[in-house]
Amino acid sequence: MTLTKSDRTRLVEEMKEVFVTKEELGQAIADLVKQLPSKEEMVADKLELLAAINKKAEDDAAHSQLHHDLGEDVPKLQRQLKHLYGVLDIPQPAL
């Protein structure tokens, strides 16, 4: 069975309803591209994100240094307390 001219015409018309044309596809892509941020906006967003990441890293480093400093201060404070208990002749509480 071969397709007649009317069958082919009907098939082409059906395909036009189902499939998009090159022009429709091009317009859809152009519409989507318009929604994308500009190069300057992308660069500004990336710089803002990098600045936030760097600030967080600096804050974490400072916080970590505080913990390190406190860890070094504990033995020093314990020695000072022991010295004061001895100088003031006060009994040390049991820990």
matplotlib code that plots the C-alpha trace (Angstrom):
import matplotlib.pyplot as plt

x = [0.0, 1.4, 0.6, -1.6, -1.0, -3.9, -2.4, 0.9, -0.7, -2.7, 0.5, 2.4, -0.4, -0.5, 3.3, 3.0, 0.8, 3.0, 6.5, 7.9, 9.3, 12.9, 11.5, 9.4, 12.4, 14.6, 12.1, 11.8, 15.6, 15.9, 13.2, 15.1, 18.4, 16.8, 16.2, 19.8, 21.8, 24.3, 28.0, 28.5, 25.8, 27.3, 30.8, 29.3, 27.5, 30.6, 32.7, 30.1, 30.1, 33.9, 33.9, 31.4, 33.5, 36.7, 35.0, 33.7, 37.2, 38.8, 36.1, 36.7, 40.5, 40.0, 37.6, 40.0, 42.9, 40.8, 40.3, 44.0, 44.8, 42.4, 43.9, 47.3, 46.0, 44.5, 47.8, 49.1, 46.1, 46.3, 50.0, 48.9, 46.1, 48.5, 51.0, 48.2, 46.9, 50.5, 51.2, 47.9, 48.1, 44.6, 43.8, 43.2, 39.7, 39.6, 38.8]
y = [0.0, 3.3, 6.7, 8.9, 12.6, 13.4, 10.9, 12.7, 16.1, 15.0, 13.5, 16.7, 18.7, 16.4, 16.7, 20.5, 20.2, 17.7, 19.0, 22.5, 24.3, 25.7, 29.2, 28.2, 26.4, 29.4, 31.8, 29.5, 29.4, 33.2, 33.7, 31.4, 33.2, 36.5, 35.1, 34.4, 36.9, 39.1, 38.4, 41.3, 40.0, 36.5, 37.9, 40.1, 37.1, 34.9, 37.7, 38.1, 34.3, 34.2, 37.1, 35.3, 32.0, 33.9, 35.7, 32.4, 30.9, 33.8, 33.6, 29.9, 30.5, 33.2, 31.0, 28.1, 30.3, 31.3, 27.7, 27.1, 30.1, 29.0, 25.6, 27.1, 29.4, 26.6, 25.1, 28.7, 29.6, 26.3, 27.2, 30.7, 29.3, 26.8, 29.6, 31.8, 29.0, 28.5, 32.2, 32.9, 29.6, 28.5, 24.8, 23.9, 22.5, 19.0, 18.8]
z = [0.0, -1.0, 0.3, -1.8, -2.3, 0.1, 2.7, 2.5, 2.8, 5.8, 7.3, 6.8, 8.4, 11.4, 11.7, 11.8, 14.8, 16.6, 15.8, 16.1, 13.2, 13.1, 13.5, 16.6, 18.1, 17.4, 19.0, 22.1, 22.5, 22.0, 24.7, 27.1, 26.4, 27.3, 30.8, 31.4, 33.3, 31.5, 31.6, 34.0, 36.3, 36.3, 37.2, 39.9, 41.4, 41.3, 42.9, 45.7, 46.2, 46.4, 48.8, 51.1, 50.9, 51.7, 54.7, 56.0, 55.7, 57.5, 60.2, 60.6, 60.9, 63.5, 65.5, 65.3, 66.5, 69.5, 70.4, 70.0, 72.2, 74.9, 74.9, 75.5, 78.3, 80.4, 81.7, 82.2, 84.3, 86.3, 87.1, 88.2, 90.4, 92.0, 92.7, 94.2, 96.4, 97.6, 98.2, 99.9, 101.8, 100.7, 100.3, 96.7, 96.0, 94.7, 91.0]

ax = plt.figure().add_subplot(projection="3d")
ax.plot(x, y, z, "-o")
ax.set_aspect("equal")
plt.show()
